[in-house]
């Protein structure tokens, strides 16, 4: 076979491609046929959003004929709650009806029901050419999957996705976009006082009031727990966002009827706006969150607006959150140990392992700042395991040098919810050879009260290993004494705010509560440790009330580990009633942990003085 090739230098000799040639020959009539017979709903609108032309697919989508829609405004065909929202979005689109526009609305069907249609298209000249997709069933499925079961509001994931899409639209608009971050003040205490079932009813009522406080088209979401958020799109100015924030606060001014009991509730609100910057959804949420905490810090029941000063805090938070993921691999963590002193014989009974983080840029970071971040992103689980393993290995080293004190390690709610936490603790005890009775695991009172039944079960499982359980930050909740008899607890640690109150001139009430707590604890065989003891006056009050142990700067600040076990320094000398004197500096002479079950009665009287 012979193939002849000819080089064409004149492109006019090249015949047009078949599709191009066919398109040129079709004529307007063919395009009219294509428009009329398309399987999806197609329409042409004028500048006032009125139907100029619509194909026959509208019969299957909306149950009507094309002539029924010609001349009608798109907004007149929508659900009564939708037109204002859709109109604002249409007006905000770049040069509408110029450019691409996407609109979602509920359209009235001929049977009286509504179908959700997603219109998308582009404008040329005076007309907008668009197609409609029926997304009713898809939205119903999304509603079931992405909605909070208690309030039916969008959950955190769906709200964040919607915010991201709105930010993308924001780039084509001259109007602003904002987020309100709402947190119910003191909800844990309220929830504990009225019960979890009533607390859920309260949250559902809060959600309903928030829906009523916002504008048409605003998105209300529940982020989790007592946290809510509102997305404010198409803001003409900051005053419009402030007006919504004020309506949100006003929604809490009237008591909530939970059952037959009125409950007074307030909220703190943070406001952040996108302005003309290219912010991510995560960034905008962080800014609103920071502003909300500012509102709480200055008195609660108010709103705060994110500003330049708060921007520095957000930058720091994001930096810490990013670098926290690498802190373990960079060896930036260190554990300091603070001794716990027995008020009966002045011995150092145990020590608490306290995590410290030295950030490469920010320096020493407070645990109150980075621990909540680790809780939020789940890093607390590997960090917590590292702390426990490091503390146990340090304790094993001290024991090898003859010390018999114990160590207490904080365990977070996130760790406690992990079903493998018991296996992790058992494995580290076996690896280090530390007796289980030398380890005390501390969990905060607020974490316990958030889910008492599940927490009690998990703590009981850990206790079967032989470790002790401590109730930390005792005195910050509302039902502490009631829970003491229901939870497998060996030790309670009085919160430092409770201890500091003993110095007040009107501390009579605080002293009475202290005596009640120590008396109840002794009857239940539970040891009591006072945290944050800073002066001998506090120490004397604690001893008079029958408190068995104390820790704080009065004895020693937290210090790095070393070859020798912690002591309480030489600043405090405890004088016993029998005339003996002993510095609060010696490790316990016997027993793996210095806390055993307390017998009824108080430690013998002591006299206190501070050496200068």
Helices and strands as residue ranges (DSSP letters): G 11-13, H 18-26, H 28-37, E 41-45, E 51-54, H 58-62, H 66-69, G 74-77, H 83-92, E 99-108, E 114-124, E 127-134, H 136-146, H 156-170, E 176-184, H 187-194, H 196-213, E 219-224, E 227-235, H 238-251, E 256-258, E 261-263, E 267-273, H 281-297, E 303-305, H 308-324, E 333-342, E 347-359, E 363-365, H 367-377, H 380-400, E 406-410, H 413-416, H 421-432, G 436-438, E 439-444, H 445-450, H 452-463, E 468-474, H 480-484, E 491-494, H 496-500, G 501-503, H 508-523, E 527-530, H 536-544, E 549-550, E 559-560, E 572-576, E 581-583, E 586-587, E 606-610
